Amino acid sequence: MKVSVLVPVYGVEKYIGRCAESLFAQTYKDIEYVFVDDCTPDRSMDVLRSVVSRHPVCQAQVKVIRNAVNSGIGAVRQTLIDNATGDCLTFVDSDDYLPPRAVELMCAEMGRGGVDIVDGAWQRVTSGGLSCVNTPCHERDDSRYLKLLLCQNIVSNRLWGRLYRRSLFTRNGIRLVPGIDYSEDYSVITRLMFHARRSFIDDVVYYYSDENTSSYTHTMSPKHVRSYIRANRVVLDFFSADDRLRRYSAPLQIGLLNVLRNVRANKFSFAEADSLLGYVPRGLLFRLVAAMLRGKCPFRLAEAAYLALRRAYVSTVAGGRSERG
């Protein structure tokens, strides 16, 4: 089973060496490494070339693609997928890194279970060292797990730290949308899980760096809010078309209420949000909470109502499971 390790490169001169060294040290050997240089303005590619030169055995497994123009992480991830030839994919951001057995352990679990996605544990890397281990959600019912994902902020929607069958993307026509560079992971993992069988392991397979203060996760600008809203529109359109039995209507609406919550919290324009999202609440309770989040009700009370609704749904319908960390 060949694995494609997919790595975007932009502005990571300080971290790309550590990342590449960890990739070339993997105990699993049937790997191709695909890097996309998104017109990085620093010496990231020089550092990468230097690391590759120190690993001659891996050189034939390395594929480097350079974008003609800076395209953003959403488009870059799609370019990575389009250029992958492995049976499976795993995403690694270039300021992060992997423990040596990461790919081996995920492949072993995928082989045992015959599943489409394997979810692993991870640790956060800070200036003070490694955090405690964040283990994946232990929900074994794929439908309930998808409901937790759609609720948002219950289980992680990260793309990294997981192994995917490549056919899950290609067979179901699931692609990333250029320009969605924040919450692009949410727009993808929810659609994948609609079709997927999932398993998990509690072994650490990923080290997530919190050291790069210029990364997307450290800011929430109006541009990021727009991207987050557009990502939710992708999910809304997908489930409106594919979830014909409306099995996921309630958790999808809880997630969309979270969009309204973020719009208000970030003082973003509801008029612009409405034009991007096109969400009309269904059901009395959802309409009430949406009106509270959008209106003159104090934000603290509106947020409390939203959180109470989400807690009630998670505890009674989705089994109350979450990720542990």
C-alpha positions in Angstrom: 0.0 0.0 0.0 1.7 3.1 -1.2 1.3 6.3 0.8 1.5 9.9 -0.6 2.7 12.4 2.1 1.4 15.8 1.0 3.2 18.9 2.1 2.5 22.6 1.3 5.4 25.0 1.5 5.1 28.7 2.2 7.0 30.9 4.7 8.4 28.0 6.8 12.2 28.5 6.4 12.5 28.0 10.2 10.5 24.8 10.3 10.7 22.9 7.0 14.0 21.2 7.8 12.6 19.6 10.9 9.5 18.6 9.0 11.4 17.0 6.1 13.8 15.1 8.4 10.9 13.6 10.2 9.3 12.5 6.9 12.5 10.9 5.5 12.9 9.0 8.9 9.6 7.2 8.6 9.9 3.4 9.2 7.2 2.8 6.5 9.1 2.7 3.2 6.5 2.6 0.4 6.1 6.4 0.4 6.1 9.3 -2.0 6.7 12.8 -0.8 4.9 15.5 -2.6 5.8 19.2 -1.9 4.1 22.2 -3.4 6.1 25.5 -3.3 3.4 28.2 -3.2 5.8 30.9 -4.3 7.4 31.0 -0.8 9.2 34.3 -0.3 11.9 33.0 2.0 14.6 30.2 1.8 12.2 27.4 2.6 12.9 25.6 -0.7 16.7 25.9 -0.2 16.4 24.3 3.2 14.2 21.5 1.7 16.7 20.9 -1.1 19.5 20.7 1.5 17.7 18.1 3.5 16.8 16.0 0.5 20.5 16.0 -0.6 21.4 14.4 2.8 18.9 11.6 2.1 19.9 10.1 -1.2 17.9 6.9 -0.6 14.7 9.1 -0.5 15.5 11.4 -3.5 13.6 9.2 -6.0 10.5 9.4 -3.8 10.4 13.2 -3.7 8.3 15.2 -6.1 8.4 19.0 -5.9 5.9 21.2 -7.7 6.2 25.0 -8.0 3.1 27.2 -8.4 3.4 30.0 -11.0 1.5 32.3 -8.6 0.7 32.2 -4.9 -2.6 30.3 -4.7 -3.4 29.8 -1.0 -3.7 26.6 1.1 -7.0 25.4 -0.3 -5.7 25.4 -3.9 -2.4 24.0 -2.8 -3.9 21.0 -1.0 -5.9 20.2 -4.1 -2.7 20.4 -6.3 -1.1 18.0 -3.8 -4.0 15.5 -4.1 -4.0 15.8 -7.9 -0.3 15.0 -8.1 -0.5 12.1 -5.6 -0.2 8.5 -6.9 -0.4 6.6 -3.6 -3.2 4.3 -2.6 -3.5 6.5 0.6 -2.8 10.1 1.5 -1.7 11.9 4.6 -1.4 15.7 5.0 1.6 17.3 6.8 1.9 21.0 7.3 5.5 22.1 6.8 5.8 23.7 10.2 4.8 20.4 11.9 6.5 17.0 12.0 5.9 13.3 12.5 7.2 10.6 14.9 9.1 7.9 13.1 6.3 5.2 13.1 3.4 7.5 12.2 2.7 6.2 8.7 3.5 2.6 9.7 1.0 2.7 12.5 -1.8 4.3 10.5 -1.3 1.9 7.6 -1.4 -1.1 10.0 -4.7 0.0 11.3 -6.1 0.7 7.9 -5.1 -2.8 6.8 -6.7 -4.4 9.8 -10.0 -2.6 9.6 -10.4 -2.2 5.8 -11.5 1.4 6.6 -11.2 4.6 4.6 -9.9 7.0 7.3 -7.6 6.3 10.2 -7.5 9.0 12.9 -4.4 9.2 15.2 -3.4 11.0 18.4 -1.4 14.1 18.3 0.6 16.5 20.6 1.0 20.3 20.4 4.5 21.7 20.2 5.1 25.0 22.1 8.1 26.9 23.2 7.7 25.1 26.5 7.7 21.6 25.0 5.1 19.0 24.1 1.5 19.2 25.4 -0.4 16.2 26.8 -1.6 13.7 24.2 -4.8 14.5 22.4 -6.5 11.2 21.6 -9.1 10.9 18.8 -12.8 10.6 19.4 -13.6 7.0 20.3 -17.0 7.0 18.6 -17.3 3.9 16.5 -20.6 4.7 14.8 -19.6 6.6 11.7 -23.0 8.4 11.4 -22.8 9.6 15.0 -19.2 10.7 14.4 -20.3 12.8 11.4 -23.0 14.4 13.5 -20.4 15.5 16.0 -18.3 16.9 13.3 -21.2 18.9 11.8 -22.0 20.4 15.3 -18.5 22.0 15.2 -16.1 22.4 18.2 -17.0 18.9 19.6 -14.4 16.8 17.7 -11.5 18.0 15.6 -12.1 18.6 11.9 -8.3 18.7 11.2 -7.0 17.2 7.9 -3.6 16.3 9.3 -2.9 13.4 11.7 -5.1 11.1 9.6 -4.6 8.6 6.8 -7.1 8.6 3.9 -7.7 6.3 1.0 -7.1 8.4 -2.1 -10.1 6.9 -3.8 -12.3 8.5 -1.1 -11.6 11.8 -2.8 -11.5 10.8 -6.4 -14.5 8.3 -6.4 -16.8 10.9 -4.7 -15.6 14.0 -6.5 -14.6 15.7 -3.3 -12.3 18.6 -4.0 -11.0 21.7 -2.2 -12.3 25.1 -3.3 -9.6 27.7 -4.3 -9.9 30.7 -2.1 -11.1 28.8 0.9 -7.9 29.0 3.0 -9.4 29.0 6.5 -11.7 26.1 7.6 -10.9 24.3 4.3 -10.4 21.2 6.5 -14.0 21.4 7.8 -15.3 21.7 4.3 -13.5 18.5 3.3 -13.6 16.2 6.3 -17.4 16.4 6.7 -17.9 15.5 3.0 -15.5 12.7 3.2 -17.1 11.2 6.3 -20.5 11.1 4.6 -19.0 8.3 2.4 -16.3 6.9 4.8 -15.7 4.2 7.3 -13.4 5.4 10.0 -11.1 3.9 12.6 -8.7 5.3 15.1 -5.6 4.6 17.1 -4.3 6.3 20.3 -0.7 6.3 19.2 0.8 9.7 18.6 1.2 10.2 14.8 1.5 14.0 14.6 3.3 16.9 16.3 1.4 20.1 15.7 3.5 23.3 16.0 2.1 26.2 17.9 5.4 28.1 17.4 4.7 29.7 14.0 2.7 32.8 15.0 2.2 33.7 11.3 0.1 30.6 10.6 -3.6 30.9 9.7 -4.7 29.5 13.1 -3.3 32.5 15.0 -5.5 35.1 13.5 -9.2 35.7 12.7 -9.3 38.6 10.2 -12.4 39.5 8.1 -10.7 37.5 5.3 -10.7 34.5 7.5 -14.3 35.0 8.5 -15.3 35.1 4.9 -13.4 31.9 4.2 -15.0 30.2 7.2 -18.5 31.2 5.9 -17.7 30.0 2.4 -16.5 26.7 3.8 -19.8 26.3 5.6 -21.6 27.1 2.4 -19.8 24.2 0.6 -20.9 21.9 3.4 -24.5 23.2 3.3 -24.7 22.8 -0.4 -23.3 19.3 -0.2 -25.7 18.0 2.5 -28.7 19.8 0.9 -28.0 17.8 -2.3 -26.7 14.4 -0.9 -28.4 14.0 2.5 -31.8 13.2 0.9 -33.2 11.6 4.1 -32.1 14.7 6.1 -30.4 12.5 8.7 -27.9 15.3 9.4 -30.2 18.3 9.3 -30.1 19.0 13.0 -26.3 18.9 13.5 -25.8 20.8 10.3 -28.0 23.5 11.6 -26.2 23.6 14.9 -23.0 24.1 13.0 -24.5 26.9 10.9 -25.7 28.6 14.1 -22.1 28.6 15.1 -21.4 30.5 12.0 -23.8 33.2 13.1 -22.2 33.2 16.5 -18.8 33.8 14.9 -20.1 36.5 12.7 -21.4 38.4 15.7 -18.4 37.7 17.9 -16.1 39.1 15.2 -18.3 42.1 14.4 -18.6 40.9 10.8 -21.5 42.1 8.6 -24.6 39.9 8.8 -25.6 41.3 5.4 -22.4 40.0 3.8 -22.6 36.8 5.8 -26.1 36.1 4.5 -25.0 36.7 0.9 -22.2 34.2 1.3 -24.0 31.6 3.3 -27.7 31.6 2.4 -28.8 29.8 5.5 -32.5 29.9 6.5 -33.1 28.1 9.9 -35.7 25.4 9.9 -37.7 24.6 13.0 -38.9 26.8 15.8 -35.9 26.3 18.2 -33.3 26.9 15.5 -35.1 30.0 14.3 -35.3 31.3 17.9 -31.6 30.8 18.6 -30.7 32.3 15.2 -32.8 35.4 16.0 -31.1 35.7 19.4 -27.6 35.5 17.8 -28.5 38.0 15.1 -30.6 40.5 17.1 -30.3 42.8 20.0 -30.2 40.1 22.7 -27.0 40.4 24.7 -24.4 38.3 23.1 -23.7 36.4 26.4 -27.3 35.3 26.6 -27.5 34.4 22.9 -24.3 32.4 23.1 -25.6 30.6 26.2 -28.8 29.6 24.4 -26.7 28.3 21.5 -24.4 26.3 23.7 -27.3 24.8 25.6 -28.9 23.7 22.4 -25.7 22.1 21.2 -25.1 20.3 24.6 -28.6 19.0 24.6 -28.2 17.6 21.0 -24.8 16.1 21.7 -25.9 14.4 24.9 -29.2 13.0 23.7 -28.7 12.2 20.0 -25.0 11.9 19.3 -24.0 9.9 22.3 -22.1 12.7 24.2 -18.7 11.6 23.0 -15.9 14.0 22.3 -12.1 14.0 21.8 -9.9 13.6 24.9 -6.8 15.7 25.5 
